[in-house]
Amino acid sequence: QEIESSLLFKKIPVRGNSNAELYKMTETFNRMIDRLEESFVRQQQFVSDASHELNTTVTIVQGYASMLRRWGNQDKEIQNEAVNSIFEETKRMRIMTQQLLDLASFQHGVPLKFEKFDLAECCSEVISNLKQLYPRDIKLYNPQRKLNLYADRTKIKQLLLILGDNALKYSSETVEFHISSEEGNAVIYVKDYGIGIPADEVHHVFERFYRVDSSRHRKTGGTGLGLPIAKSIAQEHQGSISIVSTEGAGTEVKVEIPMDLIERSAK
Ligand code: ADP
């Protein structure tokens, strides 16, 4: 459900203002009102989407619980299906509520915990975490061996886990991490050769709750919040994230994090 502009905020009519100074002030005020209105609508949309997502999950869980109550005792197959589905849905809901809290902490400007660390080592740690979840081939390409970064290690690890998890979820072959430094930035590519994203949908994937095919991805346990969190983490570090994907061929996500954050923070 799309939230319409609320028209709660009233603008001052610009016409009829003969005083140039007043005219300029009115225009500035109206631009601020526009921005306020935009962020208000975005916030309302977010609350509506989050409620919708949580409501859907609760409805599904309730459906399976009522199945269990009616037939659970007589039918072992129904019992198994219901219990497994309730487990998967509540797991997804737990991940989603944690992700919602993460997004809220970015919005509230919770400060990052900066420290010096080696990105290559952090990336190896992420890969071994992912290997425990997916027994697959995950490669690390790192020509420079050591790559010193001054950033929030936990958040950078979370970003890498999100991208690696997506690459593994939406492909069945090798996943690659490439790290290097270019023009003062640490550059990370996470690459897969999986299902890819249709060209007309790729620009939506950083929107909260956006999933390319929600019914298909319900099975993969996705929430549509991973990439928005990854984007917030990159932006909080004054960096950027972008995605290039070809349907049926694979996806490449590029992250750039400035390496001079330690000098910038000293200023
Ligand atoms: P999710 O939890 O659903 O994976 P994300 O915000 O991480 O949510 O990603 C949004 C959507 O973008 C996913 O549902 C999926 O459709 C698409 N997507 C993200 N990464 C990939 C990838 N590596 N390959 C194919 N599709 C992807």
Residues whose N, C-alpha, C, O or C-beta is under 5 A from the ligand:
A	BS01	ADP	N166 A167 Y170 G196 I197 V205 Y210 R211 V212 D213 H217 G222 T223 G224 L225 G226 L227 P228 T251
